[in-house]
């Protein structure tokens, strides 16, 4: 598999245990502005004084995301004292995740191998959400995501984090169990996001539809999941006309990937997760401009997110049924490529008039949704880098959400909020459907200049067979051109954490 695991060991101890204390390279504490102004003890008086001197000089303000590393000059056994800015209590999980992300970046910069984090006294009473497991989960997520850097094919490879051991010191031994449970959950979640990032960052010459299918097979084998791969011949026999049309122009044939987790065989409910897996998108005959086309390795960001989710599902094995479907294809121009004006018959039976071959993601998703329904899905969530239009509404900060079921959508939005991922609902009013009316087919694949993200979502909805459905357009959030917080340049793995939180909440409901 492309991503193994973070090679990190951790332990949680009480105030009297020694653990790594005295042998670690760095001792880490929160240092918000209130703690500094009130003169609280942070590490040791003389070191704390050196930090306050930096505050007076305007170098450090204790704001969330700030870090300051000072030499302990032999005063402490640890070589460095690392101060991390955070919003003053009550601490939110978002603030903890953001601060831990900055911490991860600093540990990477200084190549720290062993560290001790002193959890603030009375921490569990200072949480806005009053959930110690959620707090430690968020901290571990931020730490590991901050440590991650994009893979490199250069001889030197990527910048590697050396952090191998970290100890968390609590002031109450009775809270060690809860804190440790949250750390494990955060570790699994962060691994899932990093796996999604690694997939998204893989160059398209190394991650073709066939190789993505092989990766899915390896994932399923590692975690005991059922996997079925439809190659181009089987897809033709099945009638997957949308997938085949998009993949026709490439020398790398398409694949339909299906992964099952059967966590509750007695239930009739199955969550269908569908991820757009266009491993490279030139736009096909409707060719994109050359500038920035290298980013189109991320056009399988939806597939990467679903693969990341299934990795975490394989580890935690929730008591619910999940089927993941990834329609994987490469959209290339050639003599065999599909063309504007073509009419395609999709797997579900509906026909599509092609007006723009660069609106190909919704066509493969049409077959993806039909596959999920045939595999037993009773409700659907698809994730796709579907439109550039969603960026005009939400920029590169927020994922757009569309749904035909208000209750399901609200549940997901709550999950995304708890996970710390920004999602905003956009309308799917029936009047918008006229944008997709075709004279020669059931639907056309492009709705014109206005409401492009909505038109794309409603196209996908036409293939949901009126089942409860959510569409997540990550066209603006799947890729970063520069580092931002704990999101490093490249693929972000967006929506993995939100989907895992949603699965956790649905599992609780089903129980």
C-alpha positions as CSV (number, residue, x, y, z in Angstrom):
1,X,0.0,0.0,0.0
2,X,1.1,3.6,-0.7
3,X,0.8,4.6,2.9
4,X,1.8,2.3,5.7
5,X,1.3,3.8,9.2
6,X,2.9,6.6,11.2
7,X,5.8,5.0,13.0
8,X,4.8,6.7,16.2
9,X,4.7,5.3,19.7
10,X,2.8,7.2,22.4
11,X,1.9,6.8,26.0
12,X,-0.2,8.6,28.5
13,X,1.0,9.0,32.1
14,X,0.0,10.7,35.3
15,X,1.8,13.4,37.2
16,X,4.1,11.1,39.1
17,X,5.3,8.9,36.2
18,X,8.6,9.5,34.5
19,X,8.1,7.9,31.1
20,X,10.1,9.9,28.5
21,X,10.6,12.8,30.9
22,X,14.3,13.5,31.2
23,X,15.2,11.6,28.1
24,X,13.0,13.5,25.5
25,X,14.5,16.3,23.3
26,X,11.6,18.6,23.8
27,X,9.1,19.5,26.5
28,X,5.9,21.0,25.1
29,X,3.3,23.2,26.8
30,X,0.4,25.4,25.8
31,X,1.2,29.1,26.2
32,X,-1.8,31.3,25.4
33,X,-1.8,35.0,26.0
34,X,-3.8,34.8,29.1
35,X,-1.3,32.4,30.7
36,X,1.5,34.7,29.8
37,X,-0.1,37.9,31.0
38,X,-1.2,36.3,34.3
39,X,2.3,35.1,35.0
40,X,1.4,31.4,35.3
41,X,4.2,28.9,35.5
42,X,4.6,27.3,32.1
43,X,7.9,25.3,32.2
44,X,10.5,26.9,34.6
45,X,10.7,30.5,35.8
46,X,13.8,31.5,33.8
47,X,12.7,29.9,30.6
48,X,9.2,31.4,31.1
49,X,10.9,34.8,31.5
50,X,12.7,34.3,28.2
51,X,9.3,33.6,26.5
52,X,7.8,36.8,28.1
53,X,10.7,38.8,26.7
54,X,9.7,37.6,23.3
55,X,6.2,38.6,23.9
56,X,7.3,42.1,24.9
57,X,9.3,42.3,21.7
58,X,6.3,41.3,19.6
59,X,7.9,38.0,18.5
60,X,5.4,35.7,20.1
61,X,1.8,36.5,21.0
62,X,0.4,33.1,22.1
63,X,-2.2,33.1,19.3
64,X,-3.5,29.8,17.9
65,X,-1.0,28.5,15.4
66,X,2.1,30.2,16.9
67,X,5.0,28.3,18.2
68,X,8.2,29.3,19.9
69,X,11.1,27.0,20.6
70,X,13.7,27.9,23.2
71,X,16.8,26.2,24.4
72,X,16.6,25.1,28.0
73,X,20.4,25.7,28.4
74,X,20.7,22.7,30.6
75,X,18.2,24.0,33.2
76,X,15.9,21.1,32.3
77,X,16.9,17.6,31.1
78,X,15.1,18.3,27.8
79,X,17.1,20.2,25.2
80,X,14.2,22.4,24.1
81,X,11.1,24.0,25.5
82,X,8.4,24.3,22.9
83,X,5.6,26.7,23.5
84,X,2.4,26.3,21.5
85,X,-0.2,29.1,21.1
86,X,-3.8,28.2,21.5
87,X,-7.1,29.9,22.1
88,X,-7.6,30.5,25.8
89,X,-9.8,28.1,27.6
90,X,-12.5,26.9,27.1
91,X,-10.6,24.9,24.4
92,X,-12.5,23.9,21.3
93,X,-11.6,20.7,19.4
94,X,-10.9,22.9,16.4
95,X,-8.5,25.1,18.3
96,X,-6.7,22.0,19.7
97,X,-6.4,20.5,16.2
98,X,-5.1,23.7,14.7
99,X,-2.5,24.1,17.5
100,X,-1.4,20.5,17.3
101,X,-1.0,21.0,13.6
102,X,1.4,23.9,14.2
103,X,3.2,21.8,16.8
104,X,3.6,19.0,14.2
105,X,5.1,21.5,11.7
106,X,7.6,22.7,14.3
107,X,8.6,19.1,15.3
108,X,9.2,18.4,11.6
109,X,11.3,21.5,11.2
110,X,13.6,20.7,14.1
111,X,13.6,16.9,13.5
112,X,12.5,16.1,17.0
113,X,12.5,12.4,17.8
114,X,11.2,12.3,21.3
115,X,8.9,14.7,23.0
116,X,6.8,15.2,26.2
117,X,3.6,17.2,26.2
118,X,2.4,18.5,29.5
119,X,-1.4,18.7,29.3
120,X,-2.6,21.8,31.1
121,X,-3.8,21.3,34.7
122,X,-7.6,21.0,34.9
123,X,-7.7,20.4,31.1
124,X,-10.8,18.2,31.1
125,X,-12.8,21.0,32.9
126,X,-11.6,23.5,30.3
127,X,-13.1,21.9,27.2
128,X,-15.8,23.7,25.3
129,X,-17.3,20.4,24.2
130,X,-16.7,18.6,27.6
131,X,-15.4,15.5,25.7
132,X,-11.9,14.4,26.6
133,X,-11.8,11.7,24.0
134,X,-12.8,14.2,21.2
135,X,-10.1,16.6,22.5
136,X,-7.3,14.0,22.5
137,X,-8.5,12.7,19.1
138,X,-8.3,16.2,17.6
139,X,-4.9,16.7,19.1
140,X,-3.5,13.6,17.6
141,X,-5.1,14.3,14.2
142,X,-3.6,17.8,14.1
143,X,-0.2,16.6,15.2
144,X,0.2,13.9,12.6
145,X,-1.4,16.0,9.8
146,X,1.0,18.8,10.6
147,X,3.9,16.3,10.3
148,X,2.9,15.1,6.9
149,X,4.6,16.4,3.8
150,X,4.0,15.5,0.2
151,X,5.9,12.6,-1.2
152,X,8.6,13.3,-3.7
153,X,10.1,11.2,-6.5
154,X,13.4,13.1,-6.1
155,X,16.4,11.1,-5.0
156,X,16.3,12.7,-1.6
157,X,12.6,11.8,-1.2
158,X,10.2,13.8,1.0
159,X,11.0,15.7,4.1
160,X,10.6,13.0,6.7
161,X,9.3,13.6,10.3
162,X,11.5,11.8,12.8
163,X,9.1,11.9,15.7
164,X,9.1,8.4,17.0
165,X,7.8,8.7,20.6
166,X,5.6,11.2,22.4
167,X,4.4,11.1,26.0
168,X,1.3,13.0,27.2
169,X,1.4,13.9,30.9
170,X,-2.0,14.4,32.6
171,X,-2.6,15.8,36.0
172,X,-5.2,13.1,36.8
173,X,-4.5,9.4,36.4
174,X,-8.3,8.7,36.3
175,X,-8.5,10.4,32.8
176,X,-5.7,8.3,31.2
177,X,-8.1,5.8,29.7
178,X,-10.3,8.4,28.0
179,X,-7.4,10.3,26.7
180,X,-5.7,7.2,25.3
181,X,-8.9,6.1,23.6
182,X,-9.1,9.4,21.8
183,X,-5.5,9.3,20.8
184,X,-6.0,5.9,19.1
185,X,-9.1,7.2,17.3
186,X,-7.2,10.3,16.2
187,X,-4.2,8.1,15.0
188,X,-6.5,6.0,12.8
189,X,-8.2,9.1,11.4
190,X,-5.0,10.8,10.7
191,X,-3.6,7.7,9.0
192,X,-6.7,7.6,6.8
193,X,-6.3,11.3,5.8
194,X,-2.6,10.8,5.1
195,X,-3.5,7.7,2.9
196,X,-5.9,9.9,1.0
197,X,-3.3,12.6,0.6
198,X,-0.7,10.1,-0.6
199,X,-3.1,8.7,-3.2
200,X,-4.1,12.2,-4.4
201,X,-0.4,13.3,-4.6
202,X,0.6,10.3,-6.7
203,X,1.5,11.3,-10.3
204,X,-0.9,10.1,-12.9
205,X,1.7,8.1,-14.7
206,X,2.1,6.0,-11.5
207,X,-1.6,5.9,-10.5
208,X,-3.6,4.8,-13.5
209,X,-7.1,3.4,-13.1
210,X,-5.7,-0.1,-13.1
211,X,-3.1,0.7,-10.4
212,X,-5.8,2.4,-8.3
213,X,-7.8,-0.8,-8.5
214,X,-4.7,-2.8,-7.4
215,X,-4.3,-0.4,-4.5
216,X,-8.0,-1.0,-3.5
217,X,-7.3,-4.8,-3.7
218,X,-4.3,-4.4,-1.3
219,X,-6.4,-2.3,1.0
220,X,-9.2,-4.8,1.1
221,X,-6.8,-7.7,1.7
222,X,-5.1,-6.0,4.5
223,X,-8.3,-5.2,6.4
224,X,-10.4,-8.2,5.5
225,X,-12.8,-6.3,3.3
226,X,-14.6,-7.8,0.2
227,X,-13.4,-6.3,-3.0
228,X,-14.6,-6.7,-6.6
229,X,-13.0,-5.0,-9.6
230,X,-14.8,-4.7,-12.9
231,X,-12.3,-4.4,-15.8
232,X,-13.3,-2.8,-19.1
233,X,-14.7,-6.1,-20.5
234,X,-16.8,-6.8,-17.4
235,X,-17.9,-3.1,-17.4
236,X,-19.1,-3.5,-21.0
237,X,-21.0,-6.7,-20.2
238,X,-22.7,-4.9,-17.3
239,X,-23.6,-1.9,-19.5
240,X,-21.5,0.7,-17.6
241,X,-21.7,3.1,-20.6
242,X,-20.8,6.2,-18.6
243,X,-17.6,4.8,-17.2
244,X,-16.6,3.4,-20.6
245,X,-17.3,6.5,-22.5
246,X,-15.1,8.7,-20.3
247,X,-12.3,6.1,-20.3
248,X,-12.5,5.4,-24.0
249,X,-9.9,8.0,-25.0
250,X,-7.1,6.6,-22.8
251,X,-4.6,3.8,-23.3
252,X,-5.2,3.0,-19.6
253,X,-8.7,1.3,-19.5
254,X,-11.2,2.2,-16.8
255,X,-12.1,0.2,-13.7
256,X,-15.1,0.0,-11.4
257,X,-14.0,-0.6,-7.9
258,X,-16.3,-2.0,-5.2
259,X,-15.4,-2.6,-1.6
260,X,-17.7,-4.0,1.0
261,X,-17.7,-3.8,4.8
262,X,-20.4,-6.0,6.2
263,X,-20.5,-5.0,9.8
264,X,-24.1,-5.7,10.4
265,X,-25.4,-8.6,8.3
266,X,-28.8,-8.6,10.0
267,X,-29.5,-5.0,8.8
268,X,-31.2,-4.0,5.6
269,X,-29.4,-0.7,5.7
270,X,-26.2,-0.1,3.7
271,X,-24.4,3.2,3.3
272,X,-23.1,3.7,-0.2
273,X,-19.9,5.9,-0.5
274,X,-19.0,6.8,-4.1
275,X,-15.8,8.6,-5.0
276,X,-15.0,10.2,-8.3
277,X,-11.8,8.4,-9.5
278,X,-10.6,10.3,-12.6
279,X,-6.9,9.7,-12.2
280,X,-6.1,12.4,-14.7
281,X,-8.4,14.9,-16.5
282,X,-7.3,16.7,-19.6
283,X,-10.8,17.7,-20.3
284,X,-10.9,15.2,-23.2
285,X,-11.9,16.7,-26.6
286,X,-13.1,19.8,-24.7
287,X,-9.4,20.3,-23.7
288,X,-8.5,22.3,-20.7
289,X,-5.9,25.1,-20.8
290,X,-2.4,24.0,-20.2
291,X,-1.7,26.3,-17.3
292,X,-2.2,24.5,-14.0
293,X,-3.2,21.2,-15.6
294,X,-0.7,19.4,-13.5
295,X,-3.2,19.8,-10.6
296,X,-5.5,17.4,-12.4
297,X,-3.7,14.5,-10.7
298,X,-6.1,15.5,-7.9
299,X,-9.2,14.8,-9.9
300,X,-9.4,11.5,-8.1
301,X,-9.6,13.3,-4.7
302,X,-13.0,11.9,-4.1
303,X,-11.8,8.4,-4.7
304,X,-8.9,9.0,-2.4
305,X,-11.2,10.2,0.4
306,X,-13.3,7.1,0.1
307,X,-10.2,4.9,0.1
308,X,-9.1,6.7,3.3
309,X,-12.4,6.1,4.9
310,X,-12.4,2.4,4.1
311,X,-8.9,2.1,5.6
312,X,-10.2,3.5,8.9
313,X,-13.4,1.4,8.6
314,X,-11.2,-1.7,8.1
315,X,-9.4,-0.8,11.3
316,X,-12.3,0.1,13.5
317,X,-14.9,-2.3,12.0
318,X,-18.1,-0.3,12.8
319,X,-21.3,-2.4,13.2
320,X,-22.9,-1.2,10.0
321,X,-22.9,-2.1,6.4
322,X,-20.9,0.1,4.0
323,X,-20.3,-0.3,0.2
324,X,-17.6,1.9,-1.3
325,X,-17.7,2.4,-5.1
326,X,-15.0,4.1,-7.1
327,X,-15.5,4.6,-10.9
328,X,-11.9,5.0,-12.1
329,X,-11.0,6.4,-15.5
330,X,-8.6,8.7,-17.3
331,X,-10.1,11.4,-19.5
332,X,-7.9,11.8,-22.5
333,X,-8.3,13.2,-26.1
334,X,-7.8,10.6,-28.9
335,X,-9.5,9.2,-31.9
336,X,-11.5,6.9,-29.6
337,X,-12.5,9.6,-27.1
338,X,-16.1,10.5,-26.5
339,X,-17.2,13.8,-28.1
340,X,-19.6,16.7,-27.6
341,X,-22.9,15.7,-29.2
342,X,-22.6,12.0,-28.2
343,X,-25.5,10.3,-26.4
344,X,-24.5,7.8,-23.8
345,X,-26.6,5.1,-22.1
346,X,-25.5,4.8,-18.5
347,X,-25.5,1.8,-16.2
348,X,-28.8,2.8,-14.6
349,X,-30.5,3.0,-18.1
350,X,-30.8,6.8,-18.4
351,X,-29.3,8.5,-21.5
352,X,-26.9,11.5,-21.4
353,X,-26.3,14.1,-24.0
354,X,-22.7,15.1,-23.9
355,X,-22.2,18.9,-24.4
356,X,-18.8,19.1,-22.7
357,X,-16.4,16.3,-22.3
358,X,-14.7,18.2,-19.4
359,X,-17.9,17.6,-17.4
360,X,-16.9,13.9,-17.2
361,X,-16.9,13.4,-13.5
362,X,-20.7,13.4,-13.2
363,X,-20.9,10.8,-16.0
364,X,-18.6,8.3,-14.2
365,X,-20.5,9.1,-10.9
366,X,-23.8,8.2,-12.7
367,X,-22.5,4.7,-13.1
368,X,-20.9,4.7,-9.7
369,X,-24.3,5.5,-8.0
370,X,-26.0,2.8,-10.1
371,X,-23.3,0.3,-9.0
372,X,-23.7,1.2,-5.3
373,X,-27.5,0.8,-5.6
374,X,-27.1,-2.6,-7.3
375,X,-24.7,-3.6,-4.5
376,X,-27.4,-2.9,-1.9
377,X,-26.9,0.7,-0.9
378,X,-30.0,2.3,0.7
379,X,-28.6,5.8,1.0
380,X,-25.7,7.5,-0.8
381,X,-22.9,10.0,-0.3
382,X,-20.7,10.9,-3.2
383,X,-17.5,12.9,-3.0
384,X,-16.1,14.5,-6.1
385,X,-13.9,17.3,-7.5
386,X,-16.9,18.0,-9.6
387,X,-16.8,21.7,-10.5
388,X,-14.7,24.8,-10.5
389,X,-17.9,26.7,-10.1
390,X,-18.1,25.7,-6.4
391,X,-15.0,27.8,-5.9
392,X,-16.8,30.9,-7.0
393,X,-19.2,30.4,-4.2
394,X,-17.0,29.0,-1.4
395,X,-13.4,29.4,-2.5
396,X,-10.8,26.8,-1.4
397,X,-11.9,26.8,2.2
398,X,-15.3,25.2,2.3
399,X,-16.8,22.1,0.6
400,X,-20.2,22.4,-1.0
401,X,-23.0,20.0,0.0
402,X,-26.1,19.2,-1.9
403,X,-28.9,16.8,-0.8
404,X,-32.4,15.5,-1.4
405,X,-32.9,14.6,2.3
406,X,-32.8,17.4,4.9
407,X,-32.5,15.1,7.9
408,X,-29.6,13.2,6.4
409,X,-27.9,16.4,5.4
410,X,-28.2,17.9,8.8
411,X,-26.7,14.8,10.4
412,X,-23.8,15.0,8.1
413,X,-23.3,18.8,8.7
414,X,-23.2,18.1,12.4
415,X,-20.6,15.4,11.9
416,X,-18.5,17.7,9.7
417,X,-18.6,20.4,12.4
418,X,-17.5,18.0,15.1
419,X,-14.7,16.8,12.8
420,X,-13.5,20.4,12.1
421,X,-14.2,20.3,8.4
422,X,-16.0,23.2,6.8
423,X,-19.1,22.2,4.7
424,X,-21.9,24.5,3.5
425,X,-25.2,23.5,2.0
426,X,-26.2,24.8,-1.4
427,X,-29.8,24.6,-2.8
428,X,-31.2,21.9,-5.1
429,X,-34.6,23.6,-5.8
430,X,-36.5,21.8,-8.6
431,X,-36.5,24.9,-10.8
432,X,-32.7,24.3,-11.3
433,X,-33.5,21.0,-13.1
434,X,-34.4,22.9,-16.3
435,X,-30.7,23.6,-16.7
436,X,-30.2,19.9,-17.6
437,X,-33.1,19.4,-19.9
438,X,-32.1,17.7,-23.2
439,X,-33.9,17.5,-26.5
440,X,-32.3,14.1,-27.4
441,X,-31.6,12.4,-24.1
442,X,-32.9,12.0,-20.5
443,X,-30.4,14.6,-19.3
444,X,-27.5,16.7,-20.6
445,X,-24.2,16.8,-18.8
446,X,-23.7,20.6,-18.8
447,X,-26.1,23.3,-17.6
448,X,-24.5,26.4,-19.0
449,X,-22.8,29.4,-17.4
450,X,-25.0,29.9,-14.3
451,X,-25.3,27.7,-11.1
452,X,-22.7,25.3,-12.4
453,X,-22.1,23.5,-9.1
454,X,-25.9,23.1,-8.6
455,X,-26.4,21.8,-12.1
456,X,-23.6,19.3,-11.6
457,X,-25.1,18.1,-8.3
458,X,-28.5,17.7,-9.8
459,X,-27.1,15.7,-12.7
460,X,-25.7,13.3,-10.1
461,X,-29.0,13.3,-8.2
462,X,-30.8,12.1,-11.3
463,X,-29.1,8.7,-10.9
464,X,-29.8,8.3,-7.1
465,X,-33.0,6.5,-7.7
466,X,-34.7,8.8,-5.2
467,X,-32.7,7.3,-2.3
468,X,-31.5,9.6,0.4
469,X,-28.4,11.2,-1.1
470,X,-25.7,13.8,-0.3
471,X,-23.2,15.2,-2.9
472,X,-20.0,16.7,-1.6
473,X,-18.2,19.0,-4.2
474,X,-14.6,19.2,-3.2
475,X,-13.5,21.0,-6.3
476,X,-12.0,23.8,-4.2
477,X,-10.8,21.9,-1.2
478,X,-9.1,18.8,-2.4
479,X,-5.9,20.5,-3.4
480,X,-3.7,23.2,-1.9
481,X,-1.1,25.2,-3.9
482,X,0.7,26.1,-0.7
483,X,0.8,25.0,3.0
484,X,-2.1,26.2,5.1
485,X,-2.2,25.2,8.7
486,X,-2.0,21.4,9.0
487,X,-2.9,21.1,5.3
488,X,0.4,20.8,3.4
489,X,0.8,21.7,-0.3
490,X,-0.9,19.1,-2.5
491,X,-3.7,16.8,-1.7
492,X,-5.6,17.5,1.5
493,X,-7.6,14.3,2.1
494,X,-10.6,16.5,2.7
495,X,-13.9,14.9,3.9
496,X,-12.2,11.8,5.3
497,X,-12.6,13.0,8.9
498,X,-16.2,14.3,8.3
499,X,-17.2,11.0,6.8
500,X,-15.7,9.0,9.6
501,X,-17.5,11.1,12.2
502,X,-20.7,10.6,10.2
503,X,-20.2,6.8,10.2
504,X,-19.5,6.9,13.9
505,X,-22.8,8.8,14.6
506,X,-24.8,6.4,12.3
507,X,-23.3,3.4,14.0
508,X,-24.5,4.8,17.3
509,X,-28.0,5.4,15.9
510,X,-28.2,1.8,14.5
511,X,-27.1,0.4,17.9
